[in-house]
Amino acid sequence: MGRYVARRLLQMIPVFIGTTLLIFLMVYSLPGDPIKALFGDKAADPATVARLRHQYGLDQPMLTQYWNYLTGLFKGDFGDSFTGRPVADLMAEAFPVTIRLALYAFGIEVVIGIALGMLTGLKRGKLVDQAVLVLTLIVISIPVFVLGFLAQFFLGLKWGLITPTVQDSMNLGELTVPAIVLGALSLAYVTRLTRTTVAENLRADYMRTALAKGLPKSRRLGVHLMRNSLIPVVTFLGTDLGMLMGGAIVTEGIFNVQGVGNTLFKAIQTSEGPTVVGIVTVLVLIYLVSSLVVDLLYAVLDPRIRYA
């Protein structure tokens, strides 16, 4: 297991470098001059523009800029935004909020999604199964921004059950509806995926063997059926945590949550390249770590899987 983890960590290095290089090139190759954009409609003094471009290294070749960014990154320096604030400080304010929101949404989709999937898989073809299938299909068909505005209008403005926008981004109660909206699509996928695998594994030979051996129902379902059925679900959930954090830009915008999504959106609007690259770099790291954790969980769920 240790050799496998070390090998995977080494494989992450070229993946990380290639991904961040691609992101860096895309962000800094966009048309327009971000330094001149700082002045808005005012005429920019050429000397001031040249000084700022030199200060932020924008007058250097693209690969040199990336190398400087990468070497600074390994020292824990994400650079400075064009407003003068360190990007690390901006992320330190935004990431705790989005992590809290994403984990809340993740917990909702895991608990409710797997529970509904197990229920419908065991009751395949019954009324509850058909009802859940229709409901999840409706959720999948509705875009997240539409679902967010519907929740905001009915729960907040019309029925007065919640505040239409979040007042305190660290208040767990106020994040409940944004978390449900953020995790709704993934919850529907988890439910349908769990249902399919449970229904298939119910007819597997090992389940018939467990029944013939006289094992209690709780052991057959909780140990044999559930553990084997969760392998594809864990694969989806492993990548979904990063997707939730990256996809929070719409939900945070609708509910005024001051997290990564809002910060990233504002940085894109103002051509804040260092901020965009810094946030996306952290999201890449989250994806890489999540994929490693998923691979290790396979061995926990299925004892037949061994890593050399």
LOGU-318478 format. One record per residue (C-alpha): residue in three letters; residue number from 1; x, y, z. Coordinates in steps of 0.25 Angstrom, whole numbers, plus 2048, in hexadecimal, padded with zeros to 3 digits. Layout:
<atoms>
ALA:NUM:X:Y:Z
...
</atoms>
This chain:
<atoms>
MET:1:800:800:800
GLY:2:80B:80A:803
ARG:3:812:807:7F6
TYR:4:805:80A:7EF
VAL:5:803:817:7F6
ALA:6:811:81C:7F3
ARG:7:80F:818:7E5
ARG:8:802:81F:7E4
LEU:9:808:82C:7EA
LEU:10:814:82C:7E0
GLN:11:809:82A:7D5
MET:12:802:837:7DA
ILE:13:80E:840:7D8
PRO:14:80E:840:7C8
VAL:15:7FF:840:7C9
PHE:16:7FF:84C:7D2
ILE:17:80A:853:7C9
GLY:18:803:851:7BC
THR:19:7F5:855:7C2
THR:20:7FA:862:7C8
LEU:21:802:865:7BC
LEU:22:7F6:864:7B3
ILE:23:7EE:86C:7BC
PHE:24:7F9:877:7BD
LEU:25:7FA:878:7AE
MET:26:7EB:879:7AC
VAL:27:7E9:884:7B7
TYR:28:7F5:88C:7B3
SER:29:7F2:88B:7A4
LEU:30:7E5:891:7A4
PRO:31:7E3:89E:79C
GLY:32:7E4:8AB:7A3
ASP:33:7EE:8B1:7AD
PRO:34:7EB:8AF:7BB
ILE:35:7F3:8BA:7C0
LYS:36:7EC:8C4:7B7
ALA:37:7DF:8BF:7BC
LEU:38:7E3:8C3:7CA
PHE:39:7E1:8D2:7C5
GLY:40:7D3:8D0:7C0
ASP:41:7CF:8DB:7B7
LYS:42:7DA:8E4:7BB
ALA:43:7E6:8E5:7B2
ALA:44:7F2:8DD:7B7
ASP:45:7FF:8E3:7B8
PRO:46:809:8DB:7B0
ALA:47:814:8DC:7BA
THR:48:80B:8D7:7C5
VAL:49:806:8CC:7BC
ALA:50:814:8C8:7B9
ARG:51:818:8C8:7C8
LEU:52:80C:8C0:7CC
ARG:53:80E:8B6:7C1
HIS:54:81D:8B4:7C5
GLN:55:818:8B3:7D4
TYR:56:80F:8A7:7D1
GLY:57:819:8A1:7C7
LEU:58:80F:8A3:7BB
ASP:59:81A:8A8:7B2
GLN:60:822:89B:7B3
PRO:61:820:88F:7A9
MET:62:814:886:7AD
LEU:63:81C:87A:7B1
THR:64:825:883:7BA
GLN:65:818:888:7C1
TYR:66:813:87A:7C3
TRP:67:821:875:7C8
ASN:68:821:881:7D2
TYR:69:813:87E:7D6
LEU:70:816:86F:7D8
THR:71:823:872:7E0
GLY:72:81B:87B:7E9
LEU:73:810:871:7EB
PHE:74:81A:867:7F1
LYS:75:81D:871:7FB
GLY:76:80F:874:7FE
ASP:77:80E:881:7F7
PHE:78:802:882:7ED
GLY:79:806:890:7E9
ASP:80:7FF:89D:7EB
SER:81:7F2:8A2:7E4
PHE:82:7F2:8AE:7DC
THR:83:7EB:8B5:7E7
GLY:84:7F8:8B3:7F0
ARG:85:7F2:8A8:7F9
PRO:86:7F9:89B:7FA
VAL:87:7F1:890:7F3
ALA:88:7F3:887:7FF
ASP:89:7EB:891:808
LEU:90:7E0:891:7FE
MET:91:7DF:882:7FD
ALA:92:7E0:881:80D
GLU:93:7D3:889:80E
ALA:94:7CC:882:802
PHE:95:7CF:874:804
PRO:96:7CA:871:812
VAL:97:7BD:876:80D
THR:98:7BC:86D:801
ILE:99:7C2:861:808
ARG:100:7B7:862:812
LEU:101:7AC:864:808
ALA:102:7B2:858:7FF
LEU:103:7B4:84F:80B
TYR:104:7A5:852:80F
ALA:105:7A0:84F:801
PHE:106:7A9:843:800
GLY:107:7A4:83D:80D
ILE:108:795:83F:809
GLU:109:798:838:7FC
VAL:110:79F:82D:802
VAL:111:795:82A:80D
ILE:112:788:82C:806
GLY:113:78D:828:7F8
ILE:114:792:81A:7FD
ALA:115:786:818:806
LEU:116:77D:81B:7FB
GLY:117:785:812:7F1
MET:118:785:806:7FB
LEU:119:776:808:7FD
THR:120:772:809:7EE
GLY:121:77C:7FE:7EB
LEU:122:776:7F4:7F5
LYS:123:768:7F8:7F0
ARG:124:76B:7F8:7E1
GLY:125:75E:7F9:7D9
LYS:126:756:7FE:7E5
LEU:127:74E:80B:7E6
VAL:128:759:811:7EF
ASP:129:764:80E:7E4
GLN:130:75C:814:7D9
ALA:131:759:820:7E1
VAL:132:768:822:7E5
LEU:133:76C:820:7D6
VAL:134:762:82B:7D1
LEU:135:767:834:7DC
THR:136:776:833:7D9
LEU:137:773:834:7CA
ILE:138:76C:841:7CD
VAL:139:778:846:7D5
ILE:140:782:842:7CB
SER:141:77A:849:7C0
ILE:142:77A:856:7C7
PRO:143:786:85F:7C6
VAL:144:78D:863:7D3
PHE:145:78A:872:7D2
VAL:146:77B:86F:7CF
LEU:147:77A:866:7DB
GLY:148:782:871:7E4
PHE:149:778:87C:7DF
LEU:150:76C:873:7E2
ALA:151:771:870:7F0
GLN:152:774:87F:7F2
PHE:153:766:883:7ED
PHE:154:75D:879:7F4
LEU:155:764:876:801
GLY:156:769:885:803
LEU:157:761:88F:7FC
LYS:158:753:888:7FB
TRP:159:752:87F:807
GLY:160:75C:886:810
LEU:161:763:87A:815
ILE:162:771:87E:813
THR:163:778:88B:810
PRO:164:77A:88D:801
THR:165:789:88F:802
VAL:166:793:88B:80C
GLN:167:797:895:817
ASP:168:7A2:88D:81E
SER:169:7AA:884:814
MET:170:7AE:87C:820
ASN:171:7A0:87A:826
LEU:172:79D:86B:824
GLY:173:78E:86D:825
GLU:174:78E:878:81A
LEU:175:797:86F:811
THR:176:78C:864:811
VAL:177:784:868:805
PRO:178:791:86C:7FD
ALA:179:797:85E:801
ILE:180:78A:857:7FC
VAL:181:78A:85E:7EF
LEU:182:799:85C:7ED
GLY:183:798:84D:7F0
ALA:184:78B:84A:7E9
LEU:185:790:846:7DC
SER:186:79B:83D:7E2
LEU:187:791:837:7EC
ALA:188:788:833:7E0
TYR:189:794:82C:7D9
VAL:190:798:825:7E6
THR:191:78A:820:7E8
ARG:192:788:81B:7DA
LEU:193:796:815:7DA
THR:194:794:80E:7E8
ARG:195:787:809:7E3
THR:196:78D:802:7D7
THR:197:798:7FC:7DE
VAL:198:790:7F6:7E9
ALA:199:786:7F1:7E0
GLU:200:790:7EA:7D8
ASN:201:798:7E4:7E4
LEU:202:78B:7DF:7EA
ARG:203:78B:7D4:7DF
ALA:204:79A:7D1:7E0
ASP:205:79F:7C3:7E4
TYR:206:7A5:7C8:7F1
MET:207:798:7CD:7F6
ARG:208:791:7C0:7F3
THR:209:79D:7B9:7FA
ALA:210:79B:7C2:806
LEU:211:78C:7BF:806
ALA:212:78F:7B0:805
LYS:213:799:7B0:811
GLY:214:78E:7B6:819
LEU:215:794:7C3:81C
PRO:216:78B:7CE:823
LYS:217:785:7D8:81A
SER:218:78C:7E4:820
ARG:219:79A:7DD:81D
ARG:220:796:7DA:80F
LEU:221:791:7E8:80C
GLY:222:79B:7F0:815
VAL:223:7A8:7E8:812
HIS:224:7A7:7E1:805
LEU:225:79D:7E9:7FD
MET:226:7A0:7F7:802
ARG:227:7AF:7F6:801
ASN:228:7B0:7F0:7F3
SER:229:7A5:7FA:7EE
LEU:230:7AC:806:7F3
ILE:231:7B9:804:7EB
PRO:232:7B4:80C:7DF
VAL:233:7AD:816:7E8
VAL:234:7BA:819:7EF
THR:235:7C1:81B:7E2
PHE:236:7B6:826:7DE
LEU:237:7B7:82C:7EC
GLY:238:7C6:82D:7EC
THR:239:7C6:837:7E0
ASP:240:7B9:83D:7E4
LEU:241:7BF:845:7F0
GLY:242:7C8:84D:7E7
MET:243:7BC:84F:7DD
LEU:244:7B4:854:7E9
MET:245:7BE:85F:7EC
GLY:246:7C1:863:7DE
GLY:247:7B2:863:7DB
ALA:248:7AE:86B:7E7
ILE:249:7B0:878:7DE
VAL:250:7A2:878:7DA
THR:251:79C:874:7E7
GLU:252:7A4:87E:7EF
GLY:253:7A0:889:7E5
ILE:254:791:886:7E7
PHE:255:792:886:7F6
ASN:256:79D:890:7F8
VAL:257:7A6:886:7FF
GLN:258:7B4:88D:800
GLY:259:7BC:881:7FC
VAL:260:7C5:87C:7F1
GLY:261:7BB:87C:7E6
ASN:262:7B8:88B:7E9
THR:263:7C7:88E:7EA
LEU:264:7CA:887:7DD
PHE:265:7BE:88E:7D5
LYS:266:7C3:89B:7DA
ALA:267:7D1:898:7D6
ILE:268:7CD:894:7C8
GLN:269:7C5:8A0:7C6
THR:270:7D1:8A9:7CA
SER:271:7DB:8A1:7C3
GLU:272:7E2:89D:7D0
GLY:273:7EB:893:7CA
PRO:274:7F3:88F:7D7
THR:275:7E6:88D:7DF
VAL:276:7E0:884:7D4
VAL:277:7ED:87C:7D3
GLY:278:7EE:87B:7E2
ILE:279:7E0:876:7E4
VAL:280:7E0:86C:7D9
THR:281:7EE:867:7DD
VAL:282:7E8:863:7EB
LEU:283:7DC:85D:7E4
VAL:284:7E5:854:7DC
LEU:285:7EC:850:7E9
ILE:286:7DF:84C:7EF
TYR:287:7DB:844:7E3
LEU:288:7E9:83C:7E3
VAL:289:7E8:839:7F2
SER:290:7D9:835:7F0
SER:291:7DD:82B:7E5
LEU:292:7E7:825:7EE
VAL:293:7DE:823:7FA
VAL:294:7D4:81D:7F1
ASP:295:7DE:812:7EC
LEU:296:7E2:80F:7FB
LEU:297:7D3:80E:7FE
TYR:298:7D1:803:7F4
ALA:299:7DA:7F9:7FD
VAL:300:7D1:7FD:809
LEU:301:7C4:7FA:802
ASP:302:7C9:7ED:7FA
PRO:303:7D3:7E5:802
ARG:304:7D7:7DE:7F4
ILE:305:7DD:7EB:7F0
ARG:306:7EC:7EC:7F3
TYR:307:7F6:7F6:7F0
ALA:308:805:7F2:7EE
</atoms>
